[in-house]
């Protein structure tokens, strides 16, 4: 039971980090504050995605098709695993939402400089 709860611990780390972000940003100089907050945000995001991925995989191994492909006993997996299918489904939905949000953000960040460069090139001509 304790091991099952340890999976959820990385999902709780962003709460105190969010509470500490503003006081840190006010006390530090802009350059170190930006690097510290950005690095922490990336690490917390990656840690959360890994935790959600572990929950998704724990749910996937409980499916009969996965047991057939992996050539393991489904009864043994169910006896040693305490992750319910609904937990795995919710974790999968959250993981997909997080990945889509990250891809969307990267797409918008990559598109803006390209549009600015195109506009600058058009003004020169």
DSSP file (Angstrom, degrees, kcal/mol; ACC not computed):
  #  RESIDUE AA STRUCTURE BP1 BP2  ACC     N-H-->O    O-->H-N    N-H-->O    O-->H-N    TCO  KAPPA ALPHA  PHI   PSI    X-CA   Y-CA   Z-CA
    1    1 A X     >        0   0    0      0, 0.0     4,-1.6     0, 0.0     5,-0.1   0.000 360.0 360.0 360.0 -39.1    0.0    0.0    0.0
    2    2 A X  H  >  +     0   0    0      1,-0.2     4,-1.5     2,-0.2     3,-0.0   0.900 360.0  52.8 -66.3 -40.3    2.8    2.4    0.8
    3    3 A X  H  > S+     0   0    0      1,-0.2     4,-0.8     2,-0.2    -1,-0.2   0.864 106.1  54.5 -63.2 -35.2    4.5    1.7   -2.5
    4    4 A X  H >4 S+     0   0    0      1,-0.2     3,-0.6     2,-0.2     4,-0.5   0.891 108.4  48.5 -65.1 -38.8    1.3    2.6   -4.3
    5    5 A X  H >X S+     0   0    0     -4,-1.6     3,-0.7     1,-0.2     4,-0.6   0.761  99.1  67.6 -74.0 -24.4    1.1    5.9   -2.5
    6    6 A X  H >X S+     0   0    0     -4,-1.5     4,-0.6     1,-0.2     3,-0.5   0.782  90.9  63.4 -65.8 -25.9    4.7    6.7   -3.4
    7    7 A X  H << S+     0   0    0     -4,-0.8     3,-0.3    -3,-0.6     4,-0.3   0.846 102.2  50.0 -65.2 -32.6    3.7    7.0   -7.1
    8    8 A X  H X> S+     0   0    0     -3,-0.7     3,-0.7    -4,-0.5     4,-0.6   0.633  89.6  83.0 -82.1 -13.7    1.4    9.9   -6.3
    9    9 A X  H XX S+     0   0    0     -4,-0.6     3,-1.6    -3,-0.5     4,-0.9   0.906  86.6  53.1 -60.2 -45.3    4.1   11.8   -4.3
   10   10 A X  H 3< S+     0   0    0     -4,-0.6     4,-0.4    -3,-0.3    -1,-0.2   0.783 102.8  60.4 -62.4 -22.8    5.7   13.4   -7.5
   11   11 A X  H <4 S+     0   0    0     -3,-0.7    -1,-0.3    -4,-0.3    -2,-0.2   0.682 104.5  49.7 -75.6 -16.2    2.3   14.7   -8.5
   12   12 A X  H XX S+     0   0    0     -3,-1.6     3,-1.3    -4,-0.6     4,-0.7   0.631  87.8  83.9 -94.5 -16.5    2.2   16.7   -5.2
   13   13 A X  H 3X S+     0   0    0     -4,-0.9     4,-1.5     1,-0.3     3,-0.2   0.834  80.7  62.8 -58.4 -36.0    5.6   18.3   -5.5
   14   14 A X  H 3> S+     0   0    0     -4,-0.4     4,-2.4     1,-0.2    -1,-0.3   0.765  92.2  67.7 -63.6 -22.1    4.4   21.2   -7.8
   15   15 A X  H <> S+     0   0    0     -3,-1.3     4,-1.7     2,-0.2    -1,-0.2   0.977 106.7  35.1 -65.1 -55.8    2.1   22.5   -5.0
   16   16 A X  H  X S+     0   0    0     -4,-0.7     4,-1.8     1,-0.2    -1,-0.2   0.841 116.6  57.3 -67.1 -28.1    4.8   23.6   -2.6
   17   17 A X  H  X S+     0   0    0     -4,-1.5     4,-1.1     2,-0.2    -1,-0.2   0.904 106.2  48.8 -66.3 -39.8    7.0   24.7   -5.5
   18   18 A X  H  X S+     0   0    0     -4,-2.4     4,-0.7     1,-0.2     3,-0.2   0.878 111.2  50.3 -66.4 -36.7    4.2   27.0   -6.8
   19   19 A X  H  X S+     0   0    0     -4,-1.7     4,-0.5     1,-0.2    -1,-0.2   0.829 114.0  44.8 -69.5 -30.7    3.8   28.5   -3.3
   20   20 A X  H  X S+     0   0    0     -4,-1.8     4,-1.9     1,-0.2    -1,-0.2   0.611  94.8  80.4 -87.4 -12.8    7.6   29.1   -3.1
   21   21 A X  H  X S+     0   0    0     -4,-1.1     4,-2.6    -3,-0.2     5,-0.2   0.923  90.4  48.3 -64.6 -46.8    8.0   30.5   -6.6
   22   22 A X  H  X S+     0   0    0     -4,-0.7     4,-2.0     2,-0.2     5,-0.2   0.942 112.3  46.6 -64.0 -49.3    6.8   34.0   -5.9
   23   23 A X  H  X S+     0   0    0     -4,-0.5     4,-1.6     1,-0.2    -1,-0.2   0.897 114.7  49.0 -60.8 -36.3    8.9   34.6   -2.8
   24   24 A X  H  X S+     0   0    0     -4,-1.9     4,-2.1     1,-0.2    -1,-0.2   0.920 109.9  50.7 -66.1 -42.2   12.0   33.2   -4.6
   25   25 A X  H  < S+     0   0    0     -4,-2.6    -1,-0.2     1,-0.2    -2,-0.2   0.840 111.6  48.5 -65.1 -32.5   11.4   35.4   -7.6
   26   26 A X  H  < S+     0   0    0     -4,-2.0    -1,-0.2    -5,-0.2    -2,-0.2   0.816 115.8  42.6 -76.3 -30.2   11.1   38.5   -5.4
   27   27 A X  H  < S+     0   0    0     -4,-1.6     2,-0.2    -5,-0.2    -2,-0.2   0.745 105.7  68.3 -89.8 -25.3   14.3   37.8   -3.4
   28   28 A X  S  < S-     0   0    0     -4,-2.1     2,-0.1    -5,-0.2     0, 0.0  -0.546  90.4 -99.7 -94.6 159.5   16.6   36.7   -6.2
   29   29 A X     >  -     0   0    0     -2,-0.2     4,-2.3     1,-0.1     5,-0.2  -0.373  42.8-106.1 -67.1 157.2   18.1   38.7   -9.0
   30   30 A X  H  > S+     0   0    0      1,-0.2     4,-2.5     2,-0.2     5,-0.2   0.884 114.0  52.0 -58.2 -42.5   16.2   38.3  -12.3
   31   31 A X  H  > S+     0   0    0      2,-0.2     4,-2.0     1,-0.2    -1,-0.2   0.963 115.2  37.9 -64.4 -53.1   18.8   36.1  -14.1
   32   32 A X  H  > S+     0   0    0      1,-0.2     4,-2.8     2,-0.2     5,-0.2   0.873 116.1  54.6 -66.2 -33.3   19.2   33.4  -11.4
   33   33 A X  H  X S+     0   0    0     -4,-2.3     4,-2.8     2,-0.2     5,-0.3   0.918 108.3  48.6 -64.5 -42.1   15.5   33.5  -10.6
   34   34 A X  H  X S+     0   0    0     -4,-2.5     4,-2.3    -5,-0.2     5,-0.2   0.934 114.8  44.4 -62.7 -46.2   14.6   32.9  -14.2
   35   35 A X  H  X S+     0   0    0     -4,-2.0     4,-2.5    -5,-0.2     5,-0.2   0.918 115.4  47.8 -65.3 -43.1   17.0   30.0  -14.5
   36   36 A X  H  X S+     0   0    0     -4,-2.8     4,-2.4     2,-0.2    -2,-0.2   0.941 115.3  43.4 -63.8 -48.2   16.0   28.5  -11.1
   37   37 A X  H  X S+     0   0    0     -4,-2.8     4,-2.3    -5,-0.2    -1,-0.2   0.881 115.5  48.8 -68.0 -37.4   12.2   28.7  -11.8
   38   38 A X  H  X S+     0   0    0     -4,-2.3     4,-2.4    -5,-0.3    -1,-0.2   0.926 112.9  47.0 -67.4 -43.8   12.5   27.4  -15.3
   39   39 A X  H  X S+     0   0    0     -4,-2.5     4,-2.5    -5,-0.2    -2,-0.2   0.914 113.8  48.1 -64.0 -42.8   14.7   24.5  -14.3
   40   40 A X  H  X S+     0   0    0     -4,-2.4     4,-2.9    -5,-0.2     5,-0.2   0.905 110.9  51.2 -64.4 -40.8   12.4   23.6  -11.5
   41   41 A X  H  X S+     0   0    0     -4,-2.3     4,-2.3     2,-0.2    -2,-0.2   0.916 112.2  46.4 -63.6 -42.6    9.3   23.8  -13.7
   42   42 A X  H  X S+     0   0    0     -4,-2.4     4,-2.5     2,-0.2    -2,-0.2   0.919 114.3  47.5 -65.1 -42.8   10.9   21.5  -16.3
   43   43 A X  H  X S+     0   0    0     -4,-2.5     4,-2.7     2,-0.2    -2,-0.2   0.922 113.6  47.1 -65.6 -43.5   12.0   19.0  -13.6
   44   44 A X  H  X S+     0   0    0     -4,-2.9     4,-2.3     2,-0.2    -1,-0.2   0.886 112.6  50.2 -66.6 -37.4    8.6   19.0  -12.0
   45   45 A X  H  X S+     0   0    0     -4,-2.3     4,-2.2    -5,-0.2    -2,-0.2   0.921 113.0  45.6 -64.8 -43.9    6.9   18.6  -15.3
   46   46 A X  H  X S+     0   0    0     -4,-2.5     4,-2.3     2,-0.2    -2,-0.2   0.912 113.0  50.4 -65.5 -42.3    9.1   15.7  -16.3
   47   47 A X  H  X S+     0   0    0     -4,-2.7     4,-2.2     1,-0.2    -2,-0.2   0.896 111.1  48.8 -63.2 -40.4    8.7   14.1  -12.9
   48   48 A X  H  X S+     0   0    0     -4,-2.3     4,-2.5     2,-0.2    -1,-0.2   0.902 110.8  50.4 -66.1 -40.9    4.9   14.4  -13.1
   49   49 A X  H  X S+     0   0    0     -4,-2.2     4,-2.4     2,-0.2    -2,-0.2   0.887 110.1  50.2 -65.6 -37.8    4.9   12.9  -16.6
   50   50 A X  H  X S+     0   0    0     -4,-2.3     4,-2.4     2,-0.2    -2,-0.2   0.921 110.6  49.4 -64.9 -43.2    7.0   10.0  -15.4
   51   51 A X  H  X S+     0   0    0     -4,-2.2     4,-1.9     2,-0.2    -2,-0.2   0.913 112.9  46.8 -62.9 -42.5    4.7    9.3  -12.5
   52   52 A X  H  X S+     0   0    0     -4,-2.5     4,-2.3     1,-0.2    -1,-0.2   0.890 110.8  53.3 -65.9 -37.9    1.6    9.4  -14.8
   53   53 A X  H  X S+     0   0    0     -4,-2.4     4,-2.7     2,-0.2    -2,-0.2   0.888 106.2  52.3 -63.0 -39.4    3.4    7.1  -17.2
   54   54 A X  H  X S+     0   0    0     -4,-2.4     4,-2.4     1,-0.2    -1,-0.2   0.911 110.2  48.7 -63.0 -41.6    4.1    4.6  -14.5
   55   55 A X  H  X S+     0   0    0     -4,-1.9     4,-1.6     2,-0.2    -2,-0.2   0.899 111.6  49.7 -65.3 -39.0    0.4    4.6  -13.6
   56   56 A X  H  X S+     0   0    0     -4,-2.3     4,-2.5     2,-0.2    -2,-0.2   0.936 112.4  46.6 -64.6 -45.8   -0.5    4.1  -17.2
   57   57 A X  H  X S+     0   0    0     -4,-2.7     4,-2.2     1,-0.2    -2,-0.2   0.891 108.9  55.6 -64.3 -38.6    1.9    1.2  -17.7
   58   58 A X  H  < S+     0   0    0     -4,-2.4     4,-0.3     1,-0.2    -1,-0.2   0.845 112.1  43.9 -63.4 -31.8    0.7   -0.3  -14.4
   59   59 A X  H >< S+     0   0    0     -4,-1.6     3,-0.9    -5,-0.2     4,-0.3   0.857 110.4  54.6 -77.9 -36.2   -2.9   -0.2  -15.8
   60   60 A X  H >< S+     0   0    0     -4,-2.5     3,-1.6     1,-0.2     6,-0.3   0.860 100.0  59.4 -67.2 -34.9   -1.8   -1.5  -19.3
   61   61 A X  T 3< S+     0   0    0     -4,-2.2    -1,-0.2     1,-0.3    -2,-0.2   0.670  96.9  63.9 -70.1 -12.3   -0.1   -4.6  -17.9
   62   62 A X  T <  S+     0   0    0     -3,-0.9    -1,-0.3    -4,-0.3     2,-0.2   0.596  80.6 100.2 -83.8 -10.5   -3.5   -5.6  -16.4
   63   63 A X  S <> S-     0   0    0     -3,-1.6     4,-1.9    -4,-0.3     3,-0.2  -0.527  78.1-130.0 -75.8 141.5   -5.1   -6.0  -19.8
   64   64 A X  H  > S+     0   0    0      1,-0.2     4,-2.1    -2,-0.2     5,-0.1   0.858 107.0  55.4 -60.5 -35.8   -5.4   -9.5  -21.1
   65   65 A X  H  > S+     0   0    0      1,-0.2     4,-2.5     2,-0.2    -1,-0.2   0.901 107.1  49.8 -65.0 -39.9   -3.9   -8.6  -24.5
   66   66 A X  H  > S+     0   0    0     -6,-0.3     4,-3.0     1,-0.2    -1,-0.2   0.884 110.2  50.6 -65.7 -37.6   -0.8   -7.1  -22.8
   67   67 A X  H  X>S+     0   0    0     -4,-1.9     5,-1.6     2,-0.2     4,-1.0   0.881 110.9  49.4 -66.5 -36.9   -0.4  -10.3  -20.8
   68   68 A X  H  <5S+     0   0    0     -4,-2.1    -2,-0.2     2,-0.2    -1,-0.2   0.922 115.6  42.1 -66.9 -44.1   -0.7  -12.4  -23.9
   69   69 A X  H  <5S+     0   0    0     -4,-2.5    -2,-0.2     1,-0.2    -1,-0.2   0.904 118.8  44.8 -69.2 -41.8    2.0  -10.3  -25.7
   70   70 A X  H  <5S-     0   0    0     -4,-3.0    -1,-0.2    -5,-0.2    -2,-0.2   0.586 103.4-132.9 -80.4  -9.4    4.2  -10.1  -22.7
   71   71 A X  T  <5 +     0   0    0     -4,-1.0     2,-0.3     1,-0.2    -3,-0.2   0.932  59.8 128.0  56.9  51.3    3.8  -13.8  -22.0
   72   72 A X      < -     0   0    0     -5,-1.6     2,-0.5    -6,-0.1    -1,-0.2  -0.877  67.4 -91.6-129.8 166.6    3.2  -13.3  -18.2
   73   73 A X     >  -     0   0    0     -2,-0.3     4,-1.9     1,-0.2     5,-0.1  -0.660  24.2-155.8 -81.6 122.3    0.5  -14.5  -15.9
   74   74 A X  H  > S+     0   0    0     -2,-0.5     4,-2.4     1,-0.2     5,-0.2   0.843  94.8  56.3 -65.9 -34.1   -2.3  -12.0  -15.6
   75   75 A X  H  > S+     0   0    0      2,-0.2     4,-1.8     1,-0.2    -1,-0.2   0.886 106.8  49.4 -65.8 -38.2   -3.3  -13.4  -12.1
   76   76 A X  H  > S+     0   0    0      2,-0.2     4,-1.7     1,-0.2    -2,-0.2   0.902 111.4  49.0 -67.2 -40.9    0.3  -12.7  -10.9
   77   77 A X  H  X S+     0   0    0     -4,-1.9     4,-1.1     1,-0.2    -2,-0.2   0.927 112.0  48.4 -64.2 -44.7    0.2   -9.2  -12.2
   78   78 A X  H  < S+     0   0    0     -4,-2.4    -1,-0.2     1,-0.2    -2,-0.2   0.836 109.7  53.1 -66.3 -32.0   -3.2   -8.5  -10.6
   79   79 A X  H  < S+     0   0    0     -4,-1.8    -1,-0.2     1,-0.2    -2,-0.2   0.864 115.9  38.2 -71.5 -35.0   -2.0   -9.9   -7.3
   80   80 A X  H  < S+     0   0    0     -4,-1.7     2,-0.4    -5,-0.1    -1,-0.2   0.522 106.3  75.2 -94.2  -5.4    1.1   -7.7   -7.1
   81   81 A X     <  -     0   0    0     -4,-1.1   -77,-0.0    -5,-0.1   -22,-0.0  -0.900  48.2-176.7-113.7 134.1   -0.4   -4.5   -8.5
   82   82 A X        +     0   0    0     -2,-0.4     2,-0.6     2,-0.1    -1,-0.1   0.268  48.9 113.5-110.8  11.9   -2.8   -2.2   -6.7
   83   83 A X        -     0   0    0    -25,-0.1     2,-0.1     4,-0.0    -2,-0.1  -0.744  59.5-141.2 -86.7 123.2   -3.4    0.3   -9.5
   84   84 A X     >  -     0   0    0     -2,-0.6     4,-2.0     1,-0.1     5,-0.2  -0.395  19.7-115.5 -79.0 159.9   -7.1    0.1  -10.6
   85   85 A X  H  > S+     0   0    0      1,-0.2     4,-2.4     2,-0.2     5,-0.2   0.861 116.3  55.3 -64.1 -35.0   -8.0    0.4  -14.3
   86   86 A X  H  > S+     0   0    0      2,-0.2     4,-2.4     1,-0.2    -1,-0.2   0.882 106.3  51.1 -67.4 -36.8   -9.8    3.7  -13.6
   87   87 A X  H  > S+     0   0    0      2,-0.2     4,-2.5     1,-0.2    -1,-0.2   0.919 111.4  47.9 -63.0 -43.2   -6.7    5.2  -12.0
   88   88 A X  H  X S+     0   0    0     -4,-2.0     4,-2.4     2,-0.2    -2,-0.2   0.882 111.2  50.8 -65.5 -38.4   -4.7    4.2  -15.1
   89   89 A X  H  X S+     0   0    0     -4,-2.4     4,-2.3     2,-0.2    -2,-0.2   0.917 112.0  46.2 -66.6 -43.0   -7.3    5.6  -17.4
   90   90 A X  H  X S+     0   0    0     -4,-2.4     4,-2.5     2,-0.2    -2,-0.2   0.916 113.3  49.9 -65.2 -42.4   -7.3    9.0  -15.6
   91   91 A X  H  X S+     0   0    0     -4,-2.5     4,-2.5     1,-0.2    -2,-0.2   0.896 110.5  50.8 -62.5 -39.9   -3.5    9.0  -15.5
   92   92 A X  H  X S+     0   0    0     -4,-2.4     4,-2.5     2,-0.2    -2,-0.2   0.908 110.2  48.8 -63.9 -42.1   -3.5    8.3  -19.2
   93   93 A X  H  X S+     0   0    0     -4,-2.3     4,-2.3     2,-0.2    -2,-0.2   0.911 113.3  47.2 -64.0 -42.1   -5.9   11.1  -20.0
   94   94 A X  H  X S+     0   0    0     -4,-2.5     4,-2.4     2,-0.2    -2,-0.2   0.889 111.9  50.6 -65.8 -38.9   -3.9   13.5  -17.8
   95   95 A X  H  X S+     0   0    0     -4,-2.5     4,-2.5     2,-0.2    -2,-0.2   0.917 111.0  48.0 -65.7 -43.0   -0.6   12.4  -19.5
   96   96 A X  H  X S+     0   0    0     -4,-2.5     4,-2.6     1,-0.2     5,-0.2   0.916 112.2  50.0 -63.3 -42.2   -2.1   12.9  -23.0
   97   97 A X  H  X S+     0   0    0     -4,-2.3     4,-2.3     1,-0.2    -2,-0.2   0.904 111.7  48.3 -63.1 -40.8   -3.4   16.4  -22.0
   98   98 A X  H  X S+     0   0    0     -4,-2.4     4,-2.2     2,-0.2    -2,-0.2   0.914 112.9  47.2 -66.2 -42.6    0.0   17.3  -20.6
   99   99 A X  H  X S+     0   0    0     -4,-2.5     4,-2.5     2,-0.2    -2,-0.2   0.916 112.8  49.1 -66.3 -42.3    1.8   16.1  -23.8
  100  100 A X  H  X S+     0   0    0     -4,-2.6     4,-2.6     1,-0.2    -2,-0.2   0.899 110.9  50.3 -63.7 -40.1   -0.6   17.9  -26.0
  101  101 A X  H  X S+     0   0    0     -4,-2.3     4,-2.3    -5,-0.2    -1,-0.2   0.901 111.8  48.4 -64.4 -40.0   -0.3   21.1  -24.0
  102  102 A X  H  X S+     0   0    0     -4,-2.2     4,-2.4     2,-0.2    -2,-0.2   0.906 112.4  47.4 -66.0 -41.8    3.5   20.9  -24.3
  103  103 A X  H  X S+     0   0    0     -4,-2.5     4,-2.6     2,-0.2    -2,-0.2   0.907 112.2  50.5 -65.4 -41.5    3.4   20.2  -28.0
  104  104 A X  H  X S+     0   0    0     -4,-2.6     4,-2.3     2,-0.2    -2,-0.2   0.915 110.9  48.6 -62.5 -43.2    1.0   23.2  -28.5
  105  105 A X  H  X S+     0   0    0     -4,-2.3     4,-2.3     2,-0.2    -2,-0.2   0.923 112.8  47.5 -63.1 -44.7    3.3   25.5  -26.5
  106  106 A X  H  X S+     0   0    0     -4,-2.4     4,-2.5     2,-0.2     5,-0.2   0.896 110.6  52.5 -63.8 -39.4    6.3   24.4  -28.5
  107  107 A X  H  X S+     0   0    0     -4,-2.6     4,-2.0     1,-0.2    -1,-0.2   0.923 111.4  45.8 -61.6 -44.4    4.5   24.8  -31.8
  108  108 A X  H  X S+     0   0    0     -4,-2.3     4,-1.6     1,-0.2    -1,-0.2   0.881 113.7  49.3 -67.4 -37.4    3.4   28.4  -30.8
  109  109 A X  H  X S+     0   0    0     -4,-2.3     4,-0.9     1,-0.2    -2,-0.2   0.866 114.2  45.3 -69.5 -35.6    7.0   29.2  -29.6
  110  110 A X  H  X S+     0   0    0     -4,-2.5     4,-1.1    -5,-0.2    -2,-0.2   0.833 112.0  52.1 -76.3 -32.1    8.5   27.9  -32.8
  111  111 A X  H  X S+     0   0    0     -4,-2.0     4,-2.4    -5,-0.2     5,-0.2   0.841  99.8  62.8 -74.2 -34.2    6.0   29.6  -35.1
  112  112 A X  H  X S+     0   0    0     -4,-1.6     4,-2.3     1,-0.2     5,-0.2   0.929 104.6  44.1 -62.7 -48.8    6.4   33.1  -33.6
  113  113 A X  H  X S+     0   0    0     -4,-0.9     4,-2.5     1,-0.2    -1,-0.2   0.887 113.7  52.3 -64.2 -34.7   10.1   33.6  -34.6
  114  114 A X  H  X S+     0   0    0     -4,-1.1     4,-2.2     2,-0.2    -2,-0.2   0.910 110.7  47.1 -65.9 -40.6    9.5   32.1  -38.0
  115  115 A X  H  X S+     0   0    0     -4,-2.4     4,-2.4     2,-0.2    -2,-0.2   0.889 112.5  49.8 -67.0 -38.8    6.6   34.6  -38.6
  116  116 A X  H  X S+     0   0    0     -4,-2.3     4,-2.4     2,-0.2    -2,-0.2   0.899 111.0  49.0 -66.7 -39.5    8.7   37.5  -37.3
  117  117 A X  H  X S+     0   0    0     -4,-2.5     4,-2.3     2,-0.2    -2,-0.2   0.897 111.5  49.6 -65.7 -40.0   11.6   36.5  -39.6
  118  118 A X  H  X S+     0   0    0     -4,-2.2     4,-2.0     2,-0.2    -2,-0.2   0.914 111.8  48.1 -64.8 -42.4    9.2   36.3  -42.6
  119  119 A X  H  X S+     0   0    0     -4,-2.4     4,-1.7     2,-0.2    -2,-0.2   0.895 111.4  50.3 -65.6 -39.6    7.7   39.7  -41.8
  120  120 A X  H  X S+     0   0    0     -4,-2.4     4,-1.4     1,-0.2    -1,-0.2   0.898 110.3  50.2 -65.0 -39.7   11.2   41.2  -41.5
  121  121 A X  H  X S+     0   0    0     -4,-2.3     4,-1.3     1,-0.2    -1,-0.2   0.870 108.9  52.1 -66.3 -36.1   12.2   39.7  -44.8
  122  122 A X  H  < S+     0   0    0     -4,-2.0    -1,-0.2     1,-0.2    -2,-0.2   0.842 107.6  52.1 -69.3 -33.0    9.1   41.1  -46.5
  123  123 A X  H  < S+     0   0    0     -4,-1.7    -1,-0.2     1,-0.2    -2,-0.2   0.805 105.1  55.7 -73.9 -28.7    9.8   44.6  -45.2
  124  124 A X  H  <        0   0    0     -4,-1.4    -1,-0.2     1,-0.2    -2,-0.2   0.888 360.0 360.0 -69.9 -38.1   13.4   44.5  -46.5
  125  125 A X     <        0   0    0     -4,-1.3    -1,-0.2     0, 0.0    -2,-0.2   0.470 360.0 360.0 -77.6 360.0   12.2   43.8  -50.1
